[in-house]
C-alpha cells in the first residue's frame, strides 16, 4: 500500500474534524484560541488519530464519525506536549520545528491552552454516540494510574536516578504507551469490536507503543533538529531514563524490531483491512524523525 498517501488522507480527515470542533482564532477570547491552534496545527504526524481510524477500519464497521473520536487523541497529545515543553518540566524552546507555545504566548497562556485542549477533548467525546465509554477509556489512558500523567511523574522523579529496566518500563508503558494503546482501543470500541478483536488490537497497541518510545529515545541521540522537529540530546542532558541509557543503542534497535514483529503477530486474526496497521508498525520503527 501507499502509506504516504494513506497517512496524508487520514491526517486530512483528522484536521477537518479538528477544524469543526476547535474554535477559530476569531472567536473570543482570541488569544487562547490562537494559542490552542498554534500548537494543534503545527504539522504533527497525527499518529494517534491515524491508529484509531485504522483500528476502526480493520474491523469493517459501517458506523460514521470515527474521525471525531480520533481527533480527541490529538487534542490530548498536543496538550501534553504544550505542558511538557514548559520551563517547569522539560523547558524546551522548539516543538515540531517551531518555537514552543510558551515562547510565543507566555507561560500562563500556554498552560491555559493545554487545559483548554484537554477539556475540549472530553466535551467532543461526550457529544458522540456511546461517548461515556470513550470518555472513560481516554481519561484512564491520560491519568495517574498507569496513564500518561503517571508516566510523566515517574519520568520527572527518575531524573538523575540510576537507570534500571524496571523504572524504564514503569515510565514508558504509561507516559507514551498508554495513549497509543488507547488509540487502538478507542477505534475498536467505536466499531463495536468483539472481545477477541479488542484484545488483539490492545496487544498491537502495546507493542507499537513500546516500539514508538524506543525509537524516540534513539532519535533523541541520533537525529538532527530538522529531522526531530525539537531539540535533540535533551534526554541525555537531563539524565532521563531511556532505552539507550539502560540497554545501549544496538540492543535498543533490536528491541524495537522485536516489538514491530510482535505487533504484526497480534494482527493475525484480521484480514487485509488491517494492512494499514501493519504498515504503520513498520513506519513507527523505521521513521527518522
CORPE-V460024 format. One record per pair of residues at least 24 apart in sequence whose C-alpha atoms are under 8 Angstrom apart, sorted by the first residue. I is the first residue (numbers start at 1). J is the second residue. If there is no record, write none. Layout:
I | J
I | J
This chain:
1 | 275
1 | 276
1 | 279
3 | 276
3 | 279
3 | 280
6 | 276
7 | 50
10 | 50
10 | 53
11 | 45
11 | 46
11 | 49
11 | 50
13 | 67
14 | 46
14 | 49
14 | 50
14 | 67
14 | 68
14 | 70
14 | 71
15 | 41
15 | 71
17 | 67
17 | 68
17 | 71
18 | 68
18 | 71
21 | 124
22 | 120
31 | 109
32 | 109
32 | 112
32 | 113
33 | 113
35 | 101
35 | 105
35 | 109
35 | 110
35 | 113
36 | 113
36 | 114
36 | 116
36 | 117
38 | 101
39 | 78
39 | 82
39 | 100
39 | 101
40 | 74
40 | 75
40 | 78
42 | 96
42 | 98
43 | 96
44 | 96
46 | 74
48 | 73
48 | 74
48 | 179
48 | 180
48 | 183
49 | 73
49 | 74
49 | 183
51 | 180
51 | 183
51 | 184
51 | 187
51 | 277
51 | 280
52 | 183
52 | 184
52 | 185
52 | 186
52 | 187
52 | 188
53 | 187
54 | 187
54 | 274
54 | 276
54 | 277
55 | 184
55 | 185
55 | 187
55 | 188
55 | 201
55 | 274
55 | 277
56 | 187
56 | 188
56 | 190
56 | 191
57 | 273
57 | 274
58 | 270
58 | 271
58 | 272
58 | 273
58 | 274
59 | 188
59 | 191
59 | 193
59 | 197
59 | 270
59 | 273
60 | 191
60 | 273
61 | 191
61 | 192
62 | 191
63 | 190
63 | 191
66 | 187
66 | 190
68 | 124
68 | 125
69 | 124
69 | 125
69 | 128
69 | 186
70 | 183
70 | 186
70 | 187
72 | 120
72 | 121
72 | 122
72 | 124
72 | 125
73 | 121
73 | 138
73 | 179
73 | 183
75 | 117
75 | 118
75 | 120
75 | 121
76 | 117
76 | 118
76 | 121
76 | 142
78 | 114
78 | 117
79 | 113
79 | 114
79 | 115
79 | 117
79 | 118
80 | 114
82 | 110
82 | 111
82 | 113
82 | 114
83 | 110
83 | 111
83 | 114
89 | 156
92 | 231
93 | 230
93 | 231
94 | 229
94 | 230
94 | 231
95 | 229
95 | 230
95 | 231
96 | 228
96 | 229
96 | 230
97 | 225
97 | 226
97 | 228
97 | 229
97 | 230
98 | 229
98 | 230
130 | 190
134 | 186
134 | 189
134 | 190
137 | 182
137 | 185
137 | 186
138 | 179
138 | 182
138 | 186
141 | 174
141 | 178
141 | 179
141 | 182
142 | 178
142 | 179
146 | 173
146 | 174
146 | 178
147 | 174
147 | 175
147 | 178
147 | 179
148 | 174
148 | 175
148 | 176
148 | 177
148 | 178
148 | 179
149 | 174
149 | 175
150 | 174
150 | 175
151 | 175
151 | 176
155 | 240
155 | 241
158 | 240
158 | 241
159 | 238
159 | 239
159 | 240
159 | 241
160 | 238
160 | 239
160 | 240
161 | 241
162 | 241
163 | 241
163 | 242
163 | 245
163 | 246
164 | 241
164 | 246
165 | 246
167 | 241
168 | 241
168 | 242
168 | 243
168 | 246
172 | 210
172 | 213
173 | 206
173 | 209
173 | 210
176 | 209
176 | 210
176 | 213
177 | 205
177 | 206
177 | 208
177 | 209
177 | 210
177 | 213
178 | 206
178 | 209
180 | 205
180 | 206
180 | 208
180 | 209
181 | 205
181 | 206
181 | 209
197 | 269
200 | 266
200 | 267
200 | 269
201 | 266
201 | 267
203 | 263
203 | 266
204 | 262
204 | 263
204 | 264
204 | 266
204 | 267
205 | 263
207 | 259
207 | 260
207 | 262
207 | 263
208 | 259
208 | 260
208 | 263
208 | 281
208 | 284
210 | 256
210 | 259
211 | 255
211 | 256
211 | 257
211 | 259
211 | 260
211 | 284
211 | 285
212 | 256
212 | 284
212 | 285
214 | 242
214 | 243
214 | 252
214 | 253
214 | 255
214 | 256
215 | 252
215 | 253
215 | 256
215 | 284
215 | 285
217 | 242
217 | 243
217 | 244
218 | 243
218 | 244
218 | 249
218 | 252
218 | 253
219 | 288
219 | 289
223 | 288
223 | 289
227 | 288
227 | 289
228 | 288
228 | 289
229 | 289
256 | 285
257 | 285
260 | 285
